[in-house]
């Protein structure tokens, strides 16, 4: 129920207002002065405060400022026996919703209360959405406990509080934009804008205009000045995905942004100054791109101030179960189905798969399975054909359930645990190094 607090030292008027407002379905509380009114606010949630301007221990105009500072979503309507324009102006400046005269404006109170309640409801909805967004793009939302993903989260957490440029590397679908958002949301820039742009999605001309904007008359159809992403994101963060795809001419303009915080709009002769943090990402080997003449070496050293490699699913097989459970719950709720569990054969098939699309591919596969499943358990027959079996050398086919498949999976897990150290892997498996190499070749373990 929407709640109203009336603060007024005139008891008869206060009681009358309370009865009128209660009849409209509001929960009403009363207080006779600033001190007791503020105590009511501390004890329970109040949506709207109806407050007299002149109170025994203070002034309602000043009290409205104090209330808004501590309870930003609470709205205040001030009541006064005498109209006073300076007080009214100051009340609005202090955050009051409105300022009305007692007696003359009594018929306005209920409509005014309803409008104030609408504003409160909207503010609460915004706060809820901001909280959901914050949770979605927080480091705690990144699923997995394997060594490599834990190391990536720890590194990102440390760099988030700085203004350092970050380069996220890794295969397609490893969660680079999720990390970029989490870094932004854990920085001092979190109240400002986060812009993400895929550098491979535009031609050179369109990407230049998208990033830097243009002046009127810069080209046919440019009838007015236009801001680019860098100008729009001033004070915030720009995430440049697939930066390895950026044309060399634009790389030079980006280098200037990183070095001076300035850039030229298309068709402009005057520099625009900005304060933007840049997070870049790539699935390419930029060192090879530099050697091939496709990427500027000086730009590379500017964007790679702090590099965070994101592991592929092949490097974090132990996280697949947790990820699969998360996506299963998500898509079960989204499709309005009853609780669905993951069967052991289904999970083993996931763990044996070579995830070229990584987490994005896993998410899509789980969604498909949930849609196809009629029962309460995900089974291998709901997986795409390529999951049903994997092939070894010598033309021998392994099902997802036999001993050889289990051996392959175990070897892969131990290799992941040792970060690819084959000598240590052989020691932990209690087999010779030669035997390990032979089995890796047999099972096509890279």
DAZIMO-V486245 format. One record per residue. N is the residue number from 1. RES is the residue in one letter. SS is DSSP state (A for helix, B for strand, O for the rest). PHI is phi in whole degrees, 0 to 359 (* if undefined). Layout:
N,RES,SS,PHI ; N,RES,SS,PHI
//
This chain:
1,X,O,* ; 2,X,O,294 ; 3,X,B,246 ; 4,X,B,233 ; 5,X,B,245 ; 6,X,B,259 ; 7,X,B,245 ; 8,X,O,199 ; 9,X,O,275 ; 10,X,O,275 ; 11,X,A,300 ; 12,X,A,297 ; 13,X,A,296 ; 14,X,A,298 ; 15,X,A,294 ; 16,X,A,296 ; 17,X,A,299 ; 18,X,A,299 ; 19,X,A,294 ; 20,X,A,298 ; 21,X,A,289 ; 22,X,A,296 ; 23,X,A,296 ; 24,X,O,273 ; 25,X,O,95 ; 26,X,O,269 ; 27,X,B,275 ; 28,X,B,245 ; 29,X,B,239 ; 30,X,B,229 ; 31,X,B,209 ; 32,X,O,260 ; 33,X,O,205 ; 34,X,A,299 ; 35,X,A,299 ; 36,X,A,289 ; 37,X,A,294 ; 38,X,A,292 ; 39,X,A,296 ; 40,X,A,298 ; 41,X,A,296 ; 42,X,A,287 ; 43,X,A,276 ; 44,X,O,210 ; 45,X,O,286 ; 46,X,O,239 ; 47,X,O,276 ; 48,X,B,228 ; 49,X,B,250 ; 50,X,B,261 ; 51,X,B,229 ; 52,X,B,290 ; 53,X,O,286 ; 54,X,B,261 ; 55,X,B,237 ; 56,X,O,302 ; 57,X,O,241 ; 58,X,B,169 ; 59,X,B,239 ; 60,X,A,298 ; 61,X,A,296 ; 62,X,A,289 ; 63,X,A,297 ; 64,X,A,299 ; 65,X,A,295 ; 66,X,A,296 ; 67,X,A,296 ; 68,X,A,294 ; 69,X,A,294 ; 70,X,A,264 ; 71,X,O,234 ; 72,X,O,297 ; 73,X,O,273 ; 74,X,O,280 ; 75,X,B,261 ; 76,X,B,237 ; 77,X,B,246 ; 78,X,B,267 ; 79,X,B,243 ; 80,X,B,218 ; 81,X,O,282 ; 82,X,O,228 ; 83,X,O,293 ; 84,X,O,218 ; 85,X,A,300 ; 86,X,A,301 ; 87,X,A,297 ; 88,X,A,298 ; 89,X,A,297 ; 90,X,A,294 ; 91,X,A,300 ; 92,X,A,295 ; 93,X,A,299 ; 94,X,O,281 ; 95,X,O,105 ; 96,X,O,294 ; 97,X,O,286 ; 98,X,B,198 ; 99,X,B,219 ; 100,X,B,232 ; 101,X,B,264 ; 102,X,O,299 ; 103,X,O,82 ; 104,X,O,295 ; 105,X,O,248 ; 106,X,A,301 ; 107,X,A,288 ; 108,X,A,269 ; 109,X,A,297 ; 110,X,A,295 ; 111,X,A,301 ; 112,X,A,293 ; 113,X,A,300 ; 114,X,A,297 ; 115,X,A,293 ; 116,X,A,296 ; 117,X,A,297 ; 118,X,A,298 ; 119,X,A,293 ; 120,X,A,297 ; 121,X,A,299 ; 122,X,A,295 ; 123,X,A,298 ; 124,X,A,294 ; 125,X,A,296 ; 126,X,A,298 ; 127,X,A,299 ; 128,X,A,296 ; 129,X,A,294 ; 130,X,A,296 ; 131,X,A,294 ; 132,X,A,297 ; 133,X,A,295 ; 134,X,A,299 ; 135,X,A,294 ; 136,X,A,297 ; 137,X,O,250 ; 138,X,O,258 ; 139,X,A,294 ; 140,X,A,291 ; 141,X,A,276 ; 142,X,O,280 ; 143,X,O,273 ; 144,X,O,132 ; 145,X,O,234 ; 146,X,O,294 ; 147,X,A,302 ; 148,X,A,288 ; 149,X,A,287 ; 150,X,A,296 ; 151,X,A,296 ; 152,X,A,295 ; 153,X,A,295 ; 154,X,A,299 ; 155,X,A,295 ; 156,X,A,296 ; 157,X,A,298 ; 158,X,A,291 ; 159,X,A,279 ; 160,X,A,302 ; 161,X,O,281 ; 162,X,O,259 ; 163,X,O,254 ; 164,X,O,298 ; 165,X,O,289 ; 166,X,B,239 ; 167,X,B,245 ; 168,X,B,260 ; 169,X,B,243 ; 170,X,O,150 ; 171,X,O,294 ; 172,X,O,301 ; 173,X,O,85 ; 174,X,O,271 ; 175,X,O,98 ; 176,X,A,295 ; 177,X,A,290 ; 178,X,A,298 ; 179,X,A,296 ; 180,X,A,299 ; 181,X,A,297 ; 182,X,A,295 ; 183,X,A,298 ; 184,X,A,298 ; 185,X,A,290 ; 186,X,O,252 ; 187,X,O,252 ; 188,X,O,287 ; 189,X,O,268 ; 190,X,O,299 ; 191,X,O,278 ; 192,X,O,263 ; 193,X,O,283 ; 194,X,B,247 ; 195,X,B,246 ; 196,X,B,244 ; 197,X,B,224 ; 198,X,B,268 ; 199,X,O,293 ; 200,X,O,271 ; 201,X,O,268 ; 202,X,O,231 ; 203,X,O,288 ; 204,X,A,304 ; 205,X,A,295 ; 206,X,A,292 ; 207,X,A,294 ; 208,X,A,299 ; 209,X,A,293 ; 210,X,A,298 ; 211,X,A,280 ; 212,X,A,249 ; 213,X,O,76 ; 214,X,B,210 ; 215,X,O,265 ; 216,X,O,302 ; 217,X,O,86 ; 218,X,O,295 ; 219,X,O,202 ; 220,X,O,301 ; 221,X,O,97 ; 222,X,O,275 ; 223,X,O,274 ; 224,X,O,210 ; 225,X,O,299 ; 226,X,B,225 ; 227,X,O,280 ; 228,X,O,265 ; 229,X,A,300 ; 230,X,A,298 ; 231,X,A,289 ; 232,X,A,296 ; 233,X,O,268 ; 234,X,O,308 ; 235,X,O,92 ; 236,X,O,249 ; 237,X,B,229 ; 238,X,B,244 ; 239,X,B,257 ; 240,X,B,260 ; 241,X,B,278 ; 242,X,O,52 ; 243,X,A,295 ; 244,X,A,295 ; 245,X,A,269 ; 246,X,O,290 ; 247,X,O,301 ; 248,X,A,301 ; 249,X,A,297 ; 250,X,A,284 ; 251,X,A,301 ; 252,X,A,294 ; 253,X,A,291 ; 254,X,A,294 ; 255,X,A,301 ; 256,X,A,295 ; 257,X,A,301 ; 258,X,A,292 ; 259,X,A,276 ; 260,X,A,239 ; 261,X,O,73 ; 262,X,B,230 ; 263,X,B,203 ; 264,X,O,253 ; 265,X,O,293 ; 266,X,B,298 ; 267,X,O,83 ; 268,X,O,253 ; 269,X,O,249 ; 270,X,O,249 ; 271,X,O,290 ; 272,X,B,253 ; 273,X,B,265 ; 274,X,O,219 ; 275,X,O,234 ; 276,X,O,226 ; 277,X,B,268 ; 278,X,B,248 ; 279,X,B,243 ; 280,X,B,246 ; 281,X,B,214 ; 282,X,B,205 ; 283,X,O,254 ; 284,X,O,262 ; 285,X,O,273 ; 286,X,A,294 ; 287,X,A,296 ; 288,X,A,292 ; 289,X,A,294 ; 290,X,A,296 ; 291,X,A,299 ; 292,X,O,276 ; 293,X,O,81 ; 294,X,O,262 ; 295,X,O,217 ; 296,X,O,287 ; 297,X,A,293 ; 298,X,A,294 ; 299,X,A,291 ; 300,X,A,304 ; 301,X,A,290 ; 302,X,A,283 ; 303,X,A,275 ; 304,X,O,265 ; 305,X,O,304 ; 306,X,B,221 ; 307,X,B,260 ; 308,X,B,238 ; 309,X,B,280 ; 310,X,O,260 ; 311,X,O,289 ; 312,X,O,283 ; 313,X,A,296 ; 314,X,A,297 ; 315,X,A,269 ; 316,X,O,218 ; 317,X,A,304 ; 318,X,A,295 ; 319,X,A,270 ; 320,X,A,299 ; 321,X,A,298 ; 322,X,A,294 ; 323,X,A,296 ; 324,X,A,297 ; 325,X,A,297 ; 326,X,A,298 ; 327,X,A,292 ; 328,X,A,297 ; 329,X,A,298 ; 330,X,A,299 ; 331,X,A,282 ; 332,X,A,296 ; 333,X,A,292 ; 334,X,A,294 ; 335,X,O,264 ; 336,X,O,58 ; 337,X,O,262 ; 338,X,O,286 ; 339,X,O,307 ; 340,X,O,237 ; 341,X,B,257 ; 342,X,B,258 ; 343,X,O,285 ; 344,X,A,298 ; 345,X,A,300 ; 346,X,A,295 ; 347,X,A,297 ; 348,X,A,297 ; 349,X,A,297 ; 350,X,A,296 ; 351,X,A,290 ; 352,X,A,273 ; 353,X,O,286 ; 354,X,O,268 ; 355,X,O,282 ; 356,X,O,289 ; 357,X,O,265 ; 358,X,A,54 ; 359,X,A,297 ; 360,X,A,299 ; 361,X,A,293 ; 362,X,A,301 ; 363,X,A,301 ; 364,X,A,295 ; 365,X,A,295 ; 366,X,A,296 ; 367,X,A,300 ; 368,X,A,300 ; 369,X,A,296 ; 370,X,A,298 ; 371,X,A,295 ; 372,X,A,283 ; 373,X,O,282 ; 374,X,O,263 ; 375,X,O,270 ; 376,X,O,250 ; 377,X,B,213 ; 378,X,B,277 ; 379,X,O,242 ; 380,X,A,303 ; 381,X,A,291 ; 382,X,A,269 ; 383,X,O,274 ; 384,X,O,301 ; 385,X,A,304 ; 386,X,A,293 ; 387,X,A,273 ; 388,X,O,292 ; 389,X,B,204 ; 390,X,B,235 ; 391,X,B,251 ; 392,X,O,257 ; 393,X,A,291 ; 394,X,A,66 ; 395,X,A,69 ; 396,X,O,279 ; 397,X,B,259 ; 398,X,B,252 ; 399,X,B,283 ; 400,X,O,283 ; 401,X,O,237 ; 402,X,O,270 ; 403,X,A,296 ; 404,X,A,298 ; 405,X,A,296 ; 406,X,A,297 ; 407,X,A,295 ; 408,X,A,301 ; 409,X,A,298 ; 410,X,A,294 ; 411,X,A,298 ; 412,X,A,299 ; 413,X,A,297 ; 414,X,A,292 ; 415,X,A,300 ; 416,X,A,296 ; 417,X,A,297 ; 418,X,O,268 ; 419,X,O,55 ; 420,X,O,85 ; 421,X,O,285 ; 422,X,A,289 ; 423,X,A,297 ; 424,X,A,292 ; 425,X,A,298 ; 426,X,A,299 ; 427,X,A,296 ; 428,X,A,293 ; 429,X,A,279 ; 430,X,O,61 ; 431,X,O,229 ; 432,X,O,287 ; 433,X,A,297 ; 434,X,A,297 ; 435,X,A,298 ; 436,X,A,299 ; 437,X,A,299 ; 438,X,A,296 ; 439,X,A,290 ; 440,X,A,296 ; 441,X,A,290 ; 442,X,A,297 ; 443,X,O,268 ; 444,X,O,56 ; 445,X,O,267 ; 446,X,O,286
//
